[in-house]
Amino acid sequence: HGLAIGVVGFASRTGALSGRSLFGALLGHFSWRNIALMVSFTLLAVGSLVLTVVNCRLSKAHQIATSKTLSGTGKKAEGATLGCVAREPATWLMAVSFAFLCWLMHTDDFMPLIFFGLTGSPNSIPLSGAFPLGSLVGMMANTVAASHGWFRSRQSRDKLYVHIICIAFLSFACLSQLAPPANVVPEPSGAGHIFLVSVMLFIAGFCLAPGYYLLVNIYCMEAGKDDSATLV
């Protein structure tokens, strides 16, 4: 489960980082409307192909897993019902924490605007890639740590996720203090200020990604079993 979600998280952050850089480069040659049209048609074609291939492979994998389960036990294995899982206090704590994580993680959708508001830099689109870059490095570091057995136990791993999420909260709190007043138009900042904002965004992304992609999703998969998608 951890490896599967790690791959998904890695692909998500890689796409966000490369897309941000490519979008910044294309803006020098095309308008944002033309870029949006090109991306829409490309996404429609590639997305349809990917969904078709994935659906076929999932159907075959489900048939193989079902046949193995029936031949081995004579009946389909059942996990805990969704109702039982929903009555667990840990499930609701996870839900509340995930709500706050989503609120922070999806600031990435507006990161170029946030970066411009903090620095006034005309290169805010590519420079705001510091946040998805931090997320990408965080997922890579988590994969390396897990593959080398650096996590002593699952409990220590989960505690580490909680601690680094707190560091991400502090990073955003510090960034909020660097923002100019709401009625002031941001002016281009110096290189030192831009570097500081980039580093803090990198740290925030690095600390948020493992907890966002792994902590809640692994819990849902292990507790919800066949209902894990609904639980997520």
WOFEN-V403173 format. One record per residue. N is the residue number from 1. PHI is phi in whole degrees, -180 to 180 (none if undefined). PSI is psi in radians with two decimals (none if undefined). OMEGA is omega as a letter, one per 30 degrees, with the letter a starting at -180 (999 if undefined). Layout:
BEGIN
((N/PHI/PSI/OMEGA) (N/PHI/PSI/OMEGA))
END
This chain:
BEGIN
((1/none/-0.82/a) (2/-61/-0.72/l) (3/-66/-0.74/a) (4/-63/-0.81/a) (5/-68/-0.60/l) (6/-62/-0.70/l) (7/-64/-0.74/l) (8/-63/-0.79/l) (9/-63/-0.70/l) (10/-62/-0.78/a) (11/-65/-0.69/l) (12/-63/-0.82/a) (13/-70/-0.63/l) (14/-63/-0.74/l) (15/-64/-0.71/l) (16/-65/-0.73/a) (17/-69/-0.86/a) (18/-67/-0.66/l) (19/-65/-0.70/l) (20/-62/-0.79/a) (21/-66/-0.75/a) (22/-66/-0.71/l) (23/-62/-0.73/l) (24/-63/-0.65/l) (25/-72/-0.68/a) (26/-71/-0.44/a) (27/-63/-0.36/l) (28/-76/-0.20/a) (29/-125/-0.42/a) (30/-132/2.78/l) (31/-78/2.82/a) (32/-66/-0.47/l) (33/-69/-0.75/l) (34/-65/-0.68/l) (35/-64/-0.71/l) (36/-63/-0.69/l) (37/-66/-0.78/l) (38/-61/-0.76/a) (39/-65/-0.67/a) (40/-64/-0.82/a) (41/-68/-0.67/l) (42/-64/-0.76/l) (43/-64/-0.67/l) (44/-63/-0.78/a) (45/-70/-0.89/a) (46/-68/-0.73/a) (47/-63/-0.71/l) (48/-63/-0.73/l) (49/-65/-0.79/a) (50/-64/-0.78/l) (51/-62/-0.67/l) (52/-65/-0.81/a) (53/-66/-0.80/a) (54/-64/-0.71/l) (55/-62/-0.71/l) (56/-65/-0.76/a) (57/-68/-0.67/l) (58/-66/-0.67/l) (59/-64/-0.75/l) (60/-66/-0.74/l) (61/-64/-0.66/l) (62/-67/-0.71/l) (63/-64/-0.74/l) (64/-66/-0.78/a) (65/-65/-0.68/a) (66/-66/-0.74/a) (67/-66/-0.66/l) (68/-67/-0.68/l) (69/-66/-0.77/a) (70/-68/-0.67/a) (71/-73/-0.47/a) (72/-87/-0.59/a) (73/-121/-0.25/a) (74/85/-0.13/l) (75/-153/2.83/a) (76/-75/2.32/a) (77/-68/2.46/a) (78/-121/2.46/l) (79/-104/-2.98/l) (80/-66/2.46/l) (81/-69/2.75/a) (82/-64/-0.58/l) (83/-63/-0.72/l) (84/-65/-0.74/l) (85/-66/-0.65/a) (86/-68/-0.38/l) (87/-84/-0.10/l) (88/-79/2.27/l) (89/-59/-0.58/a) (90/-61/-0.57/a) (91/-64/-0.74/a) (92/-74/-0.58/l) (93/-64/-0.72/l) (94/-63/-0.72/a) (95/-63/-0.77/a) (96/-66/-0.78/a) (97/-65/-0.66/a) (98/-68/-0.58/l) (99/-61/-0.77/l) (100/-69/-0.64/l) (101/-64/-0.71/l) (102/-62/-0.72/a) (103/-61/-0.66/l) (104/-80/-0.76/a) (105/-67/-0.60/a) (106/-85/0.09/l) (107/-64/-0.27/l) (108/-59/-0.51/l) (109/-64/-0.47/a) (110/-114/0.28/a) (111/-61/-0.66/l) (112/-60/-0.69/l) (113/-68/-0.69/l) (114/-64/-0.76/a) (115/-64/-0.71/l) (116/-66/-0.69/l) (117/-65/-0.52/a) (118/-84/-0.54/a) (119/-122/-0.43/a) (120/70/0.27/a) (121/-75/2.38/l) (122/-71/-0.22/l) (123/-102/0.61/a) (124/-67/-0.55/a) (125/-65/-0.97/l) (126/-70/-0.62/a) (127/-69/-0.49/l) (128/-69/-0.11/l) (129/-66/-0.09/l) (130/-61/-0.60/a) (131/-69/-0.95/l) (132/-64/-0.50/l) (133/-64/-0.75/l) (134/-62/-0.70/l) (135/-63/-0.72/l) (136/-64/-0.80/l) (137/-65/-0.66/l) (138/-62/-0.73/l) (139/-67/-0.66/l) (140/-66/-0.74/l) (141/-64/-0.68/l) (142/-64/-0.71/l) (143/-64/-0.75/l) (144/-64/-0.76/a) (145/-63/-0.72/a) (146/-69/-0.71/a) (147/-70/-0.48/l) (148/-94/0.04/l) (149/69/0.55/a) (150/-77/-0.33/l) (151/-82/2.07/a) (152/-67/-0.59/l) (153/-158/2.93/l) (154/-64/-0.64/a) (155/-65/-0.74/l) (156/-67/-0.61/l) (157/-64/-0.81/a) (158/-65/-0.66/l) (159/-64/-0.67/l) (160/-62/-0.73/l) (161/-59/-0.76/a) (162/-64/-0.73/a) (163/-65/-0.76/a) (164/-74/-0.46/l) (165/-64/-0.66/l) (166/-63/-0.65/l) (167/-63/-0.68/l) (168/-63/-0.71/l) (169/-59/-0.77/l) (170/-64/-0.64/l) (171/-63/-0.77/l) (172/-66/-0.63/l) (173/-63/-0.72/l) (174/-67/-0.67/l) (175/-64/-0.62/l) (176/-64/-0.49/l) (177/-78/-0.33/l) (178/-86/-0.22/a) (179/-72/2.45/l) (180/-72/2.87/l) (181/-57/2.71/a) (182/-64/-0.53/a) (183/-93/0.19/a) (184/-111/2.23/l) (185/-74/2.20/a) (186/-66/2.36/l) (187/-105/2.69/l) (188/-55/2.24/a) (189/-90/2.96/l) (190/-74/2.96/a) (191/-63/-0.61/a) (192/-65/-0.74/l) (193/-66/-0.75/l) (194/-63/-0.71/l) (195/-64/-0.73/a) (196/-63/-0.77/l) (197/-63/-0.73/l) (198/-63/-0.74/l) (199/-65/-0.72/a) (200/-69/-0.63/l) (201/-67/-0.66/l) (202/-62/-0.79/l) (203/-63/-0.74/l) (204/-61/-0.81/l) (205/-65/-0.70/l) (206/-61/-0.71/a) (207/-84/-0.43/a) (208/-83/-0.66/a) (209/-59/-0.87/a) (210/-60/-0.77/l) (211/-67/-0.68/a) (212/-67/-0.81/a) (213/-84/-0.51/a) (214/-108/-0.84/a) (215/-58/-0.97/a) (216/-73/-0.72/a) (217/-67/-0.70/l) (218/-66/-0.70/l) (219/-60/-0.79/a) (220/-64/-0.68/l) (221/-67/-0.71/a) (222/-77/-0.60/a) (223/-88/-0.68/a) (224/-86/-0.36/a) (225/55/-2.07/a) (226/-68/-0.34/l) (227/-98/0.30/a) (228/-63/-0.64/a) (229/-64/-0.74/l) (230/-64/-0.68/a) (231/-66/-0.72/l) (232/-64/none/999))
END
